Amino acid sequence: MPLKAALGSFLAEFHRFETEGVRNALQSLSRDAQFAERAEELLGLEARLTLVERLASARVMASELSASLLDLLSRARRLLDVREEIVQVSPILPAGDPGTTPLIVRRRSRSTPGHPDEPEELWVPAARELQAFASETMELNASLCAMAAEIGRA
């Protein structure tokens, strides 16, 4: 799969997770669909993940369910960091497909004390890595939706 297609796949899956999985978790924990919709409108993803975490800690849940939710939130935050880094470098991706190895792209100079002309290095994942991130995001979304359903039944 070409780099740009893999990038699009990851970003699409992450958006699905952000809108579907996190919304379902908020609705299940708060038991209020309007609350979840307003949170989505007003809060960024990191704040919504924190809200899910706090709502879960305020609710009496089985310890293994609580631990699983914390693990899912930790994975979500790691993927959010990946997405943020990718979004930062996506405007400077090369036009051609770099193959299967990650690139280090050089961007404009940063002003580092003592080294004002030193270029900043940015990580660009290989298509294979992006496919793995997309798969992990899909699995994370399915797990969070299933957990939200389980919380909703409790």
N, C-alpha and C positions, 0 to 999 in steps of 0.2 A: 504494500500500500504506500503510495507517495506521501511525503511529509505533510503537505497541506491537507490531504484527505484525512490522514491520521490526526492532525491537529483539529480539524473540523469535527471529527468523530468524538474526540475527547471533550471538546468544549460543548458539544451538543449533549453528551451524556452527563456532563457536570451540570449543565443548566437544568436538565431533567431531574437530577438529584436535588438540586437547589429548590426547584419549584414543587416537585412532587413529594420527595422523601421528607424534607424538612417541614413542609406544610402539613403532611400527615402526622408527623411526630408532634408538632405544635397543637394540632386539632385534638389528638388523642390525649395529650397531657393536660390541656386546658379545658377540653370538652366544649370548646367554643369556636365554631368555624369563622365567625367574624373576627375574633381575636387573632386567629392565625393569619387571616387575610390582611388585617391592619399591620401586624408585625412584619409581614412580607413587604408591604408598601413602605414602611417607615424605617426598618432596620436592615443593615447589611447582613451578609451571611454569617460572619463571625459573631455578631451580636445575637442573631437568631439561634446559632449553635449554643451560645452561652445561656440563652433563655430556655432552650430545651433542657440543658443540663440543670439549671436551677429549678425548673418546674418538676423535673424528675426527682431531684433531691427533696423537694417539698412533698412529694407524693409517696405514700407507702407502697413500695414495690418489693418483690422478691429480690434478694441480694444478687443472684446470678443474672436476673434481668437487668438490674441496675448496672452491674459490672459490664454486661454485654453492650448496654447503651453507651457507657463511658468509652469503651473500646471503639465503637462505631464513630463516636464524636471525635476521638483522637485521630482515627483514620481520615475522617472528613476534613479535619484541620490540616493534616499533612497534604491532602489532595488540593485543598484551598491554596496552600502555599505554592504548590506546583502550578496551579492554574494562574495565580498572580504573577509568578515568574515568567510563565509562557506568554501571558498577555503583555507583559512588559517588553518582551523581545519580538513578538509576532510582527510588528511593522518593519523589522529589519531582517526578516528571514530571506534567504537567498531564493531567487526565482526557480532555480533547478532543484531537483531532488538530491540531497546530499548522500543518499544511500542509507545504510543502516547504522552508521556510526554517529555519535553525538558531535555537535559542532561547538566550538567556542567562537562566538561572534565578537568582534571588536567594535565598540561603540565610541562615540565622541569622548574626548579626554575628561577625566574627572579632576577636580582640583584637590589634590592630596598635598598636604603640607610637605614641602621639600621635593615633591615629585609632580609638579603641575602638568606635565605632558604625558604622564603614564596613562595608557588607555585602560578603560574599564573592561573586564572580561565578563561576558554573560553566557550562561549555559543555554544551549538549545538542544532539546532531547532529540534522539533519533526517532524515526517513524515507529520502530519496534517498541520503544519505550512509551510513546504516545498511545499505541494500541493497548499496551499493558495498563496504562493509566485509565483508558476508556473502559476496559474490562473490569478493572477494580471499582471504578465509579458505578458501573452498572450493577455489580454485585452489592456494593454498599447501598445503593438506592433500594434494591430488592430487600435487603436485610432490614433497612430502616422502616420500609413500608410494612413488612411482616411484623416487626417489633411494635410499630404503632398500632396495628390491628390487634395484637396481643394485649397491649396496654389498654386499648379501648374496650376490650372484653372484660378486663379486670374490674 
